[in-house]
Amino acid sequence: MSYRRFVTLAACGLVLLSAAPAHASPPLPEPGADNAWSAWLGTGGGDDVNVTWSGAVLRLADPATAPGGQRAPVAQGMLLTAPHVLATPADRVTAQVAGAPAGVEVEYRGQAGDRWTEWQAAGAALPESVGAVQVRVLLTGAATVTAVRLTADRTSGAPPALAAVGSVHRIYATREGLVGGTTANGHVITSRDHFVALPSRRGLAPKNTGDYTVRVCTTSGARCEFAPVWDVGPWNTTDDYWNPPATRQSWKDLPQGRPEAQAAYQNGYNGGKDQFGRTVANPAGIDLADGVFWDGLQLTTNSWVDVAYLWTAGGPRGVVGSGPLNIRAGATSTAASKGYAATAAQVPIECWVTGQSIAGPYGTTTRWDRVGAGQYVSHAYIASTSGGAAPAC
């Protein structure tokens, strides 16, 4: 991500953007920790999607472009700001938007230690107090933005509960395809790509990161893939069905783990329609990129799969720096392949064993990380770890 967007509120108030010449980025205030600041609306950091700063206004770069996974002609763009350090911990961020705010949404997430919370709408509380936040601004249609003022504070009430740790749900999966299209986080889809789409932006990872990673397995458990969430869909965009009803963004009368599309298709829920009024043609709650579908899980048709939403769990984890990485049945490169871990995916490290020496992009090592029952990856392909030290098995 581009850390050129790290900003604070100038002492005199909002940063003045109207004087900037066309296409020039707005001025950068001095960095520092603050609980009231202005989002820097300059673009071009490589992590923005279909937005441009022109004539002192943030707008869609192409009003005909929609994210691939949504399969709906809704033009959309997104500006992702850099993390902002707070002067004092907070669990809520509110936003004031200047411009033509119809069609503008501001969302944020908080950093607690070395992990991120899910994204929330500005004004909603996080499940815990955090010391840093990151903001994204979403635009649809003809919406424009000239300034976004942000304020972080503590709520007086009890925070909402987190999703159940390590929650796993059986979900109907479809193949996304759409090679050459652009995902909701700006990734251009390649042949046999490795990522997934979920029908809510709450779990949408920034481009080239695995901050939100799923483990998706065949119902037999014979094949699994760890893959980052890089797109939004299928069907809905506000259906974080993996969360409990109390904190679910939409469709709060449905049980945890049941996607709205599944309820619509199987039970006629919402008149059999999705949030856009389309007749739901299958019960899908996850889209799989072609590499996950064909290579990771070796599926031949749309299927039920078991999905774990790994950011709802704690513990040690590693970032796969070079993938897709074979998951092996033992601590050797000759052991049977059990699936893949995609580049940028964050894999849980339950413990580690000594096995075959492997030379990889991050050194030569005999350490193999157990990422599930009977599932191992060489530590030579793990770019970094977090969440504490993993024990020996």
Residue pairs with C-beta under 8 A, 6 or more apart in sequence:
1 45
1 46
1 47
1 80
1 82
1 206
1 207
2 44
2 45
2 46
2 47
2 82
3 82
4 28
4 40
4 42
4 45
4 82
5 39
5 40
5 42
5 45
5 80
5 81
5 82
6 31
6 40
6 82
6 83
6 84
7 15
7 28
7 29
7 31
7 37
7 38
7 39
7 40
7 81
7 84
8 29
8 30
8 31
8 32
8 33
8 34
8 37
8 38
8 84
9 15
9 29
9 34
9 36
9 37
9 38
9 149
10 29
10 30
10 38
14 38
14 98
14 147
14 149
15 26
15 27
15 29
15 38
15 40
15 147
17 26
17 41
17 56
17 146
17 147
18 56
18 146
19 56
20 26
20 27
20 56
22 54
22 55
22 56
23 52
23 53
23 54
23 55
24 53
25 40
25 42
25 43
25 44
25 53
26 40
26 41
26 42
26 53
26 56
28 40
28 42
29 38
29 40
33 85
33 86
33 87
34 84
34 86
34 87
35 86
35 87
35 88
35 90
35 151
35 152
35 153
36 149
36 150
36 151
36 152
37 84
37 149
37 150
38 147
38 148
38 149
38 150
39 79
39 81
39 135
39 137
39 147
39 148
39 149
39 150
40 81
40 82
41 53
41 58
41 79
41 137
41 145
41 146
41 147
41 148
42 53
43 51
43 52
43 53
43 58
43 79
45 80
46 207
47 80
47 185
47 186
47 206
47 207
47 208
48 77
48 78
48 79
48 80
48 186
49 67
49 76
49 77
49 78
49 182
49 184
49 185
49 186
50 60
50 61
50 62
50 65
50 75
50 76
50 77
50 78
50 182
50 186
51 58
51 59
51 60
51 61
51 77
51 78
51 79
51 137
51 139
52 58
52 59
52 60
52 61
56 146
57 99
57 144
57 145
57 146
58 79
58 99
58 137
58 139
58 144
58 145
58 146
59 77
59 139
59 142
59 143
59 144
59 145
60 75
60 76
60 77
60 139
60 140
60 141
60 143
61 77
62 75
63 75
63 141
63 142
64 75
65 75
65 76
65 77
65 182
66 72
66 73
66 74
66 75
66 76
67 76
67 182
67 183
67 184
67 231
67 232
67 233
68 176
68 178
68 181
68 182
68 183
68 189
68 231
69 176
69 178
69 183
69 184
69 197
69 231
69 232
69 233
69 234
69 287
70 76
70 184
70 232
70 233
70 237
71 233
71 234
72 276
72 278
74 140
74 276
75 140
75 141
76 138
76 139
76 140
76 184
77 138
77 139
77 140
78 136
78 137
78 138
78 139
78 184
78 185
78 186
79 136
79 137
79 139
80 134
80 136
80 206
81 134
81 135
81 136
81 137
82 134
83 111
83 132
83 133
83 134
84 132
84 133
84 134
84 135
84 150
85 131
85 132
86 130
86 131
86 132
86 133
86 152
89 129
89 130
89 131
89 154
90 110
90 129
90 130
90 133
90 152
90 153
90 154
91 110
91 125
91 126
91 127
91 128
91 129
91 130
91 154
91 155
91 159
92 123
92 124
92 125
92 126
92 152
92 153
92 154
92 155
93 108
93 122
93 123
93 133
93 135
93 150
93 151
93 152
94 122
94 123
94 150
94 151
94 153
95 106
95 122
95 123
95 135
95 148
95 149
95 150
95 151
96 148
96 149
96 150
97 104
97 106
97 145
97 147
97 148
98 145
98 146
98 147
98 148
98 149
99 143
99 144
99 145
99 146
99 147
100 142
100 143
100 144
100 145
101 143
101 145
102 141
102 143
103 139
103 140
103 141
103 142
103 143
104 137
104 138
104 139
104 143
104 145
105 121
105 137
105 138
106 121
106 122
106 135
106 136
106 137
106 138
106 148
106 150
107 119
107 120
107 121
107 122
107 135
107 136
107 138
107 201
108 119
108 120
108 122
108 133
108 134
108 135
108 136
108 150
109 116
109 117
109 118
109 119
109 120
109 126
109 133
109 134
110 116
110 117
110 126
110 128
110 129
110 130
110 132
110 133
111 117
111 130
111 131
111 132
111 133
111 134
112 128
112 129
112 130
112 131
114 386
114 387
115 311
115 314
115 386
115 387
116 134
116 211
116 311
117 126
117 127
117 128
117 130
118 202
118 203
118 212
118 240
118 243
118 311
119 136
119 201
119 202
119 203
119 204
120 126
120 202
121 249
122 135
122 150
125 155
125 157
125 159
125 160
126 159
127 159
127 160
127 161
127 162
127 247
128 159
129 154
133 152
135 148
135 150
137 145
137 148
138 201
139 145
160 246
160 247
161 244
161 246
161 247
162 312
163 242
163 243
163 244
163 247
163 256
163 309
163 312
164 244
164 256
164 312
165 312
165 313
165 314
166 308
166 312
166 313
167 242
167 256
167 257
167 308
167 309
167 312
168 306
168 307
168 308
169 241
169 242
169 256
169 257
169 285
169 306
169 307
170 219
170 257
170 304
170 305
170 306
170 307
171 257
171 259
171 262
171 284
171 285
171 286
171 304
171 305
171 306
171 307
172 259
172 262
172 282
172 283
172 284
172 285
172 286
172 302
172 303
172 304
172 305
173 216
173 284
173 285
173 286
173 287
173 288
173 293
173 299
173 302
173 303
173 304
173 305
174 234
174 282
174 284
174 286
174 287
174 288
174 302
175 287
175 288
175 290
175 293
175 294
175 299
175 302
176 189
176 197
176 231
176 233
176 234
176 287
176 288
176 289
176 290
176 293
177 290
178 189
179 189
179 190
179 191
179 193
179 290
180 188
180 189
181 188
181 189
182 188
182 189
183 189
183 195
183 197
183 230
183 231
183 232
184 197
184 201
184 204
184 230
184 231
184 232
184 233
185 204
185 205
185 206
185 207
185 230
185 231
186 207
187 195
187 207
187 208
187 230
187 231
189 289
191 290
192 289
192 290
192 291
192 294
192 295
193 289
193 290
193 291
193 292
194 225
194 227
194 289
194 291
194 292
194 295
194 296
194 323
194 324
194 340
194 342
194 343
195 227
195 228
195 229
195 230
195 231
195 289
195 292
195 342
196 214
196 216
196 227
196 228
196 229
196 230
196 231
196 286
196 287
196 288
196 289
196 292
197 229
197 230
197 231
197 232
197 233
197 234
197 286
197 287
198 204
198 214
198 229
198 232
198 233
198 240
198 285
198 286
199 232
199 233
199 234
199 235
199 236
199 237
199 238
199 239
199 240
199 241
199 259
199 260
199 261
199 285
200 232
200 236
200 237
200 238
200 239
200 240
200 241
200 249
201 232
201 237
201 238
202 240
202 243
202 249
203 212
203 229
203 240
203 242
203 309
203 311
204 212
204 229
204 230
204 231
204 232
205 211
205 212
205 213
205 228
205 229
205 230
205 344
207 230
208 344
209 228
209 344
210 228
210 319
210 320
210 342
210 344
210 345
210 346
211 228
211 311
211 346
212 228
212 229
212 309
212 310
212 311
213 226
213 227
213 228
213 229
213 310
213 311
213 345
213 346
213 347
214 226
214 227
214 229
214 286
214 307
214 308
214 309
214 310
215 224
215 225
215 226
215 307
215 308
215 310
215 348
215 372
216 224
216 225
216 227
216 286
216 288
216 292
216 296
216 297
216 305
216 306
216 307
216 308
217 223
217 224
217 225
217 297
217 305
217 306
217 307
217 339
218 224
218 297
218 298
218 299
218 303
218 305
218 306
219 303
219 304
219 305
219 306
221 306
222 338
223 296
223 297
223 298
223 338
223 339
224 296
224 297
224 327
224 338
224 339
224 372
224 375
225 292
225 296
225 297
225 324
225 327
225 339
225 340
225 341
225 342
226 310
226 320
226 327
226 340
226 341
226 342
226 345
226 346
226 347
226 371
227 288
227 289
227 292
227 296
227 342
227 345
228 342
228 344
228 345
228 346
231 287
233 287
234 261
234 284
234 285
234 286
234 287
235 259
235 260
235 261
235 274
235 275
235 278
235 280
235 284
236 250
236 259
236 260
236 261
236 274
236 275
237 275
238 249
238 250
238 275
239 248
239 249
239 250
239 251
239 259
239 260
239 261
239 275
239 285
240 248
240 249
241 248
241 251
241 254
241 256
241 257
241 258
241 259
241 260
241 285
242 256
242 257
242 307
242 309
242 312
243 249
243 256
244 256
245 252
245 253
245 254
245 255
245 256
246 252
248 254
248 256
250 260
250 275
251 260
251 263
251 270
254 260
254 263
254 269
259 283
259 284
259 285
260 269
260 270
260 274
260 275
261 274
261 280
261 282
261 283
261 284
261 285
262 283
262 284
262 285
263 269
263 270
264 270
264 271
264 272
264 273
264 274
264 280
264 283
265 272
265 280
265 281
265 282
265 283
266 283
272 279
272 280
273 279
273 280
274 280
282 302
284 302
285 307
286 305
286 307
288 296
288 297
288 299
288 305
291 324
291 340
291 342
292 340
292 342
293 299
295 324
295 340
296 324
296 339
296 340
296 342
297 303
297 305
297 339
310 317
310 346
310 347
310 348
311 346
313 348
314 387
315 348
315 349
315 350
315 387
315 388
316 348
316 349
316 385
316 386
316 387
316 388
316 389
316 390
317 346
317 347
317 348
317 349
317 385
317 386
317 387
318 346
318 347
318 349
318 369
318 379
318 382
318 383
318 384
318 385
319 344
319 345
319 346
319 382
319 383
319 384
319 385
319 386
320 341
320 342
320 343
320 344
320 345
320 346
320 347
320 377
320 381
320 382
320 383
321 343
321 361
321 362
321 381
321 382
321 383
321 384
322 343
322 360
322 361
322 362
322 381
322 383
323 340
323 341
323 342
323 343
323 344
323 345
323 381
324 340
324 341
324 342
324 343
325 340
325 341
325 342
325 377
325 378
325 381
326 333
326 337
326 339
326 340
326 377
327 337
327 338
327 339
327 340
327 341
327 371
327 372
327 375
327 376
327 377
328 335
328 336
328 337
328 338
328 368
328 375
328 376
328 377
329 335
329 336
329 337
329 338
329 374
329 375
329 376
330 336
330 355
330 376
331 353
331 354
331 355
331 356
331 368
331 376
332 355
332 356
333 356
333 358
333 378
334 356
335 376
338 374
338 375
339 375
341 347
341 371
341 377
347 369
347 371
347 377
347 382
348 371
348 372
349 369
349 370
349 371
349 385
349 390
350 369
350 370
350 371
350 372
350 390
350 393
351 369
351 370
351 390
351 391
351 392
351 393
352 367
352 368
352 369
352 370
352 379
352 390
352 391
352 392
352 393
353 367
353 368
353 370
353 376
353 392
353 393
354 366
354 367
354 368
355 366
355 367
355 368
355 376
356 366
356 368
356 378
357 364
357 365
357 366
358 364
358 365
358 366
358 378
358 380
358 381
359 380
360 378
360 380
360 381
361 380
361 381
361 383
362 379
362 380
362 381
362 382
362 383
363 380
364 380
365 378
365 379
365 380
367 378
367 379
368 376
368 377
368 378
368 379
369 376
369 377
369 378
369 379
369 382
369 390
370 376
370 393
371 377
